Amino acid sequence: MKSSLRKLAEPEPTEPEPTEPEPTESPFENCADVRGAEQAPIYPDHPRWNPGLDRDGDGVACE
C-alpha cells in the first residue's frame, strides 16, 4: 500500500504592511487656537508647543 501524503506548500513569508505615520499637528499659531482646543495653558512638553506663545519666558504659554 502506497502512502499518498502530499507535502503542503509552505506559505510564502510576507512582509508586514507599511503603516502610515501618525499625522503630526503643527504648533499652535496663537493662544486663541490653544483656548479653542481647550488646552490652555500649555507647557514645553506639549506636542504643539510654540515658544512664541510664552511671552514672559516662564515655560507656560497662554496663561
The 8 nearest C-alpha neighbors of each residue, nearest first, counted from 0:
[[1, 2, 3, 4, 5, 6, 7, 8],
 [2, 0, 3, 4, 5, 6, 7, 8],
 [1, 3, 4, 0, 5, 6, 7, 8],
 [4, 2, 1, 5, 0, 6, 7, 8],
 [5, 3, 2, 6, 1, 7, 0, 8],
 [6, 4, 7, 3, 2, 8, 1, 9],
 [5, 7, 8, 4, 9, 3, 2, 10],
 [8, 6, 5, 9, 10, 4, 11, 3],
 [7, 9, 10, 6, 11, 5, 12, 4],
 [8, 10, 7, 11, 6, 12, 13, 5],
 [11, 9, 12, 8, 13, 7, 6, 14],
 [10, 12, 13, 9, 8, 14, 7, 15],
 [13, 11, 10, 14, 9, 15, 8, 16],
 [14, 12, 11, 15, 10, 16, 17, 9],
 [13, 15, 16, 12, 17, 11, 18, 10],
 [16, 14, 17, 13, 18, 12, 19, 11],
 [15, 17, 18, 14, 13, 19, 20, 12],
 [18, 16, 15, 19, 14, 20, 13, 21],
 [17, 19, 16, 20, 15, 21, 22, 14],
 [18, 20, 21, 17, 22, 16, 23, 15],
 [21, 19, 22, 18, 23, 17, 24, 16],
 [22, 20, 23, 19, 18, 24, 17, 25],
 [23, 21, 20, 24, 19, 25, 18, 46],
 [24, 22, 21, 25, 20, 46, 47, 26],
 [23, 25, 22, 26, 47, 46, 27, 21],
 [24, 26, 47, 23, 27, 46, 28, 48],
 [27, 25, 47, 48, 49, 28, 24, 46],
 [26, 28, 29, 47, 49, 32, 33, 25],
 [29, 27, 26, 32, 30, 49, 52, 33],
 [30, 28, 31, 32, 27, 52, 33, 61],
 [29, 31, 33, 32, 61, 34, 52, 28],
 [30, 32, 34, 33, 29, 35, 28, 61],
 [33, 31, 35, 30, 34, 29, 36, 27],
 [34, 32, 30, 36, 31, 35, 38, 39],
 [33, 35, 37, 31, 36, 39, 32, 38],
 [36, 34, 32, 37, 33, 31, 38, 30],
 [35, 37, 33, 34, 38, 32, 39, 31],
 [38, 36, 34, 35, 39, 33, 32, 40],
 [39, 37, 36, 33, 34, 40, 41, 35],
 [40, 38, 41, 34, 33, 61, 37, 62],
 [39, 41, 62, 61, 60, 38, 59, 42],
 [40, 42, 39, 60, 59, 45, 38, 61],
 [41, 43, 59, 44, 45, 58, 60, 48],
 [44, 42, 45, 48, 58, 41, 59, 50],
 [45, 43, 42, 46, 48, 41, 47, 58],
 [44, 46, 48, 43, 47, 42, 41, 49],
 [47, 45, 48, 44, 26, 24, 43, 25],
 [48, 46, 26, 45, 27, 25, 49, 24],
 [49, 47, 45, 26, 43, 46, 50, 27],
 [48, 50, 51, 26, 52, 27, 47, 28],
 [51, 49, 52, 53, 48, 43, 60, 56],
 [52, 50, 49, 53, 54, 60, 29, 28],
 [51, 53, 60, 50, 54, 49, 61, 29],
 [54, 52, 60, 56, 50, 51, 55, 59],
 [55, 53, 56, 52, 51, 60, 57, 50],
 [54, 56, 57, 53, 58, 59, 60, 52],
 [57, 55, 53, 58, 54, 59, 50, 60],
 [56, 58, 59, 55, 53, 54, 60, 42],
 [59, 57, 56, 42, 43, 53, 60, 55],
 [58, 60, 42, 57, 53, 41, 40, 62],
 [61, 59, 53, 52, 41, 62, 40, 42],
 [62, 60, 40, 30, 39, 52, 41, 53],
 [61, 40, 60, 59, 39, 41, 53, 30]]
